[in-house]
Amino acid sequence: MSVPTTFFDQLYEQNPDPWAFRDRWYEQRKRALTLASLPRQHYGSIYELGCANGELSAGLAQRTDRLLCCDAAAKAVELARERLSHCAHAHVEQSRIPEHWPAEQFELIVLSELGYYLDAQALHRLVDRVLSSLSADGHFLACHWRPAIEGCSLTGDEVHGLLHDTLGLYRLAQHLEDDFVLEVWSRAPISVARREGLR
């Protein structure tokens, strides 16, 4: 069963940064690796799923003409909007995925630290949504904590295994550590070097 929205609402009632995204070096480093793993320097449009308080969103905003972020928790949406208040091209919506999904195409879709809060059925529906919204030359990035999390039906490794098996996309990058896994998929197998004419 997917983790209910009330769980996240309660977390944010206790702490506006429940995972210490802003201050913890682990999170700062992982965020830098996430941004460095993007195959393109700039995207026309980015959709970030589960933006939390907007720390990764702020980095993504510097790499796009239009950023759409979403989170199910009302407090997270409020905090992300505040974090991105200086970015006129960024918009934050309160929505729960995969149930709610914009009828748009995106050049990059980002799923960071969210997949294991869904059950396998919901994750399959998310994959369908990603594939329907990803542009012809688009990229999909996923990053997740690997150890098991109490109350979650999937681990980060299981999330990425399901993604890899069902996306049907080319994997351009994989970064694996004891703590987390980060992967980038694309509709076309064009590496960064090939994109820049080095190969």
C-alpha positions as CSV (number, residue, x, y, z in Angstrom):
1,M,0.0,0.0,0.0
2,S,1.3,3.5,-0.8
3,V,2.1,5.8,2.1
4,P,-0.8,8.2,2.8
5,T,-0.5,11.9,2.4
6,T,-1.3,12.3,6.1
7,F,2.0,10.8,7.0
8,F,3.8,13.7,5.2
9,D,1.5,16.3,6.6
10,Q,2.4,15.1,10.1
11,L,6.1,15.1,9.3
12,Y,6.0,18.8,8.2
13,E,3.9,19.7,11.3
14,Q,6.9,18.6,13.4
15,N,9.7,20.0,11.3
16,P,9.8,22.2,8.1
17,D,12.8,20.2,6.9
18,P,12.2,16.7,8.1
19,W,15.0,15.1,6.1
20,A,17.5,18.0,6.7
21,F,17.7,18.6,2.9
22,R,19.1,22.1,3.5
23,D,21.7,21.5,6.1
24,R,22.9,17.9,5.9
25,W,26.1,17.4,3.9
26,Y,24.8,14.0,2.7
27,E,21.9,15.8,1.1
28,Q,23.9,18.7,-0.3
29,R,26.4,16.2,-1.9
30,K,23.6,14.0,-3.3
31,R,21.9,17.1,-4.8
32,A,25.1,18.2,-6.4
33,L,25.6,14.7,-7.9
34,T,22.0,14.7,-9.1
35,L,22.4,18.0,-10.9
36,A,25.8,17.0,-12.3
37,S,24.3,13.8,-13.7
38,L,21.8,15.6,-16.0
39,P,22.9,14.9,-19.6
40,R,22.0,18.4,-20.8
41,Q,23.1,21.8,-19.4
42,H,19.6,23.3,-20.1
43,Y,16.1,22.0,-20.5
44,G,13.1,23.7,-21.9
45,S,10.8,22.2,-19.3
46,I,11.3,20.1,-16.2
47,Y,8.7,18.3,-14.0
48,E,9.9,17.4,-10.5
49,L,7.8,14.9,-8.5
50,G,7.7,15.2,-4.8
51,C,9.6,18.5,-4.4
52,A,9.5,18.6,-0.6
53,N,10.7,22.0,0.6
54,G,12.2,22.9,-2.7
55,E,16.0,22.5,-2.2
56,L,16.6,20.4,-5.3
57,S,14.0,22.5,-7.1
58,A,16.1,25.6,-6.6
59,G,19.0,23.8,-8.5
60,L,16.7,22.6,-11.2
61,A,15.3,26.1,-11.7
62,Q,18.7,27.2,-12.8
63,R,18.7,24.6,-15.6
64,T,15.4,25.2,-17.3
65,D,13.0,27.7,-18.9
66,R,10.0,26.3,-17.1
67,L,9.9,24.3,-13.9
68,L,6.8,22.5,-12.6
69,C,7.1,20.9,-9.1
70,C,4.5,19.0,-7.1
71,D,4.1,17.6,-3.6
72,A,1.2,16.0,-1.8
73,A,1.8,17.8,1.5
74,A,0.4,21.3,1.8
75,K,3.2,22.6,4.0
76,A,5.8,21.3,1.6
77,V,4.1,23.2,-1.2
78,E,4.1,26.3,0.9
79,L,7.8,26.0,1.7
80,A,8.8,25.2,-1.9
81,R,6.9,28.2,-3.2
82,E,8.8,30.3,-0.7
83,R,12.1,28.8,-1.7
84,L,11.4,29.4,-5.4
85,S,9.7,32.9,-4.9
86,H,12.6,34.5,-6.9
87,C,12.0,32.2,-9.9
88,A,9.2,33.5,-12.0
89,H,9.4,30.5,-14.3
90,A,8.9,28.0,-11.5
91,H,5.5,26.8,-10.4
92,V,4.6,24.5,-7.4
93,E,1.3,22.5,-7.3
94,Q,-0.2,20.5,-4.5
95,S,-0.9,17.1,-6.1
96,R,-0.4,13.4,-5.4
97,I,1.1,11.4,-8.0
98,P,0.4,9.2,-10.0
99,E,-3.3,10.1,-9.5
100,H,-2.8,13.7,-10.5
101,W,-0.7,14.4,-13.5
102,P,-0.4,17.4,-15.9
103,A,-1.4,17.1,-19.5
104,E,1.9,18.4,-20.8
105,Q,5.2,17.2,-22.3
106,F,8.5,17.6,-20.4
107,E,12.1,17.4,-21.5
108,L,13.1,16.2,-18.1
109,I,11.2,14.4,-15.3
110,V,12.8,14.0,-11.9
111,L,11.7,11.4,-9.3
112,S,13.9,11.8,-6.2
113,E,13.3,10.0,-2.9
114,L,9.7,9.3,-3.7
115,G,9.3,6.0,-5.4
116,Y,9.4,3.8,-2.3
117,Y,6.5,5.7,-0.8
118,L,4.3,4.1,-3.6
119,D,3.3,0.5,-3.9
120,A,4.2,-1.5,-7.0
121,Q,0.9,-0.9,-8.6
122,A,1.1,2.9,-8.2
123,L,4.7,2.8,-9.4
124,H,3.6,1.0,-12.6
125,R,1.0,3.7,-13.1
126,L,3.7,6.4,-12.6
127,V,5.9,4.7,-15.3
128,D,2.9,4.9,-17.7
129,R,2.5,8.6,-16.9
130,V,6.2,9.3,-17.3
131,L,6.3,7.6,-20.7
132,S,3.2,9.6,-21.9
133,S,4.7,12.9,-20.8
134,L,8.4,12.6,-21.7
135,S,9.3,14.4,-24.9
136,A,10.8,12.6,-27.9
137,D,14.4,13.5,-26.7
138,G,13.6,13.7,-23.0
139,H,15.4,12.4,-20.0
140,F,14.1,10.7,-16.8
141,L,16.1,10.9,-13.6
142,A,15.5,8.8,-10.5
143,C,17.4,8.9,-7.2
144,H,16.6,6.9,-4.1
145,W,17.9,5.8,-0.6
146,R,18.8,2.1,-0.7
147,P,18.2,0.8,2.8
148,A,14.7,-0.4,3.7
149,I,12.4,2.3,5.2
150,E,9.9,1.3,7.8
151,G,6.3,1.5,6.4
152,C,7.4,1.4,2.8
153,S,6.6,-1.6,0.7
154,L,9.6,-1.1,-1.7
155,T,13.3,-0.4,-1.2
156,G,15.1,2.0,-3.4
157,D,16.8,-0.9,-5.2
158,E,13.4,-2.5,-5.9
159,V,12.1,0.9,-7.2
160,H,15.0,1.1,-9.6
161,G,14.7,-2.5,-10.6
162,L,11.0,-2.0,-11.5
163,L,11.8,1.3,-13.3
164,H,14.6,-0.3,-15.4
165,D,12.4,-3.3,-16.3
166,T,9.3,-1.3,-17.3
167,L,10.5,2.0,-18.7
168,G,11.8,0.6,-21.9
169,L,14.3,3.5,-22.1
170,Y,18.1,3.6,-22.5
171,R,20.0,4.0,-19.3
172,L,22.6,6.8,-19.9
173,A,24.0,7.0,-16.3
174,Q,24.1,5.1,-13.1
175,H,25.7,6.1,-9.8
176,L,25.6,3.5,-7.1
177,E,26.7,3.9,-3.5
178,D,25.9,2.0,-0.3
179,D,23.4,4.7,0.6
180,F,21.7,5.6,-2.6
181,V,21.3,4.9,-6.3
182,L,21.0,7.5,-9.0
183,E,20.1,6.7,-12.6
184,V,19.2,8.6,-15.8
185,W,17.3,7.2,-18.7
186,S,16.6,8.6,-22.2
187,R,14.4,7.8,-25.2
188,A,17.6,7.9,-27.4
189,P,21.0,6.3,-26.5
190,I,22.9,9.6,-27.0
191,S,25.7,10.2,-24.5
192,V,26.9,13.6,-23.4
193,A,30.1,13.2,-25.5
194,R,28.1,12.1,-28.6
195,R,25.7,15.1,-28.1
196,E,28.7,17.4,-28.2
197,G,30.3,15.7,-31.2
198,L,33.2,14.2,-29.3
199,R,32.5,10.6,-30.5
